[in-house]
């Protein structure tokens, strides 16, 4: 089984990440964590927007009947 060019490229990328400098892995993982946090925040905000829109769509004031209207006019 021969090692192809893609396998060599992957090994080189991993080697650069591990040995490429001080704090490379921690900075990459920090960016990854920030991305996940941002994604979760976006999902939460999107769910709140959908909930608000659904509540607005379902918020229908009942029609007032004639008796209620006549009582309001007297007051």
C-alpha positions as CSV (number, residue, x, y, z in Angstrom):
1,X,0.0,0.0,0.0
2,X,1.6,3.2,-1.2
3,X,1.2,6.6,0.4
4,X,-0.5,9.0,-2.0
5,X,-0.1,12.8,-2.3
6,X,-3.3,13.5,-0.3
7,X,-2.0,11.4,2.7
8,X,1.4,13.3,2.5
9,X,-0.5,16.6,2.5
10,X,-2.6,15.7,5.5
11,X,0.5,14.5,7.4
12,X,2.3,17.8,6.6
13,X,-0.7,19.9,7.7
14,X,-0.9,18.0,11.0
15,X,2.9,18.4,11.5
16,X,2.7,22.1,10.9
17,X,-0.2,22.4,13.4
18,X,1.7,20.4,16.0
19,X,5.2,21.8,15.5
20,X,4.5,25.0,13.6
21,X,4.8,27.4,16.5
22,X,3.9,28.3,19.9
23,X,0.2,28.3,20.7
24,X,-1.0,27.2,17.2
25,X,-3.2,24.4,18.5
26,X,-4.6,26.5,21.3
27,X,-5.4,29.4,19.0
28,X,-7.1,27.1,16.5
29,X,-9.1,25.4,19.2
30,X,-10.0,28.8,20.7
31,X,-11.3,30.0,17.3
32,X,-13.2,26.7,17.0
33,X,-14.8,27.3,20.4
34,X,-15.8,30.9,19.5
35,X,-17.4,29.6,16.3
36,X,-19.4,27.0,18.2
37,X,-20.5,29.6,20.7
38,X,-21.5,32.0,18.0
39,X,-23.4,29.3,16.2
40,X,-25.4,28.4,19.3
41,X,-26.2,32.0,20.0
42,X,-27.5,32.4,16.4
43,X,-29.6,29.3,16.8
44,X,-31.1,30.6,20.1
45,X,-31.8,34.1,18.6
46,X,-33.4,32.4,15.5
47,X,-35.6,30.3,17.7
48,X,-36.7,33.4,19.7
49,X,-37.5,35.2,16.4
50,X,-39.6,32.3,15.2
51,X,-41.4,32.1,18.6
52,X,-42.2,35.9,18.6
53,X,-43.5,35.7,15.0
54,X,-45.7,32.7,15.9
55,X,-47.1,34.6,18.9
56,X,-47.8,37.6,16.8
57,X,-49.6,35.5,14.2
58,X,-51.7,33.8,16.8
59,X,-52.5,37.0,18.8
60,X,-56.0,37.7,17.5
61,X,-58.3,39.9,19.6
62,X,-61.7,38.5,19.8
63,X,-64.5,40.5,18.1
64,X,-66.6,42.5,20.4
65,X,-70.3,41.8,20.5
66,X,-73.0,44.4,20.4
67,X,-73.7,44.1,24.2
68,X,-70.1,45.0,25.1
69,X,-70.1,47.9,22.6
70,X,-73.3,49.3,24.1
71,X,-71.9,49.1,27.6
72,X,-68.7,50.8,26.6
73,X,-70.6,53.7,25.0
74,X,-72.6,54.3,28.2
75,X,-69.5,54.5,30.4
